[in-house]
Amino acid sequence: MPVSANDNRMQPRGLRRAAAARYLGISPTHFDRQVLAGAVPKPLGLFGVNIWDRAALDLLFDGAPQPVNDNEWDSVLGHDEETETSSRLH
């Protein structure tokens, strides 16, 4: 039986840099840039190592803005992604 990504019994709460980046689905280098930019929370200094709180990383997804279609021509022409996808399927 698969284990949920949010199952605290099976996954550590604290993640080292590479694991935290992998958890977010980004490269460690991009992760570092996002930490410096303030988009990703800073690590906790625990036991002499930097550890990111997995729960804090989860909050990034919980509060992440959804992509917006800002192509003004779609609204002018009455096109949207759902309509386009639907018309291609039929």
C-alpha positions, 0 to 999 in steps of 0.5 A: 500500500502506498504511503501518503507524502504527508504521512509523518510516521514514515517520513522525517519532519526535518529535511537536509538541503538536497532532500528538501529541494527534492521534496519540492521537486526542484534542483538544490541550486534553484532551492538555494536561490529561492531560500536567498530570495525569501520564497522558501523558509530558512532552515533551522539550525538543529544539532549543528546542521541546517534542517528544513521543516517539511511542514513549512515546505508543505505550506508553500504548496498550500498557499501557492497562487494558482497560475493565471492566464494573462494573455489578453487576447484569450479574453478578447477572443473568448478563448480559455484553456478549458474551452480549448481542451474541451473542443480538442477532445470532441 
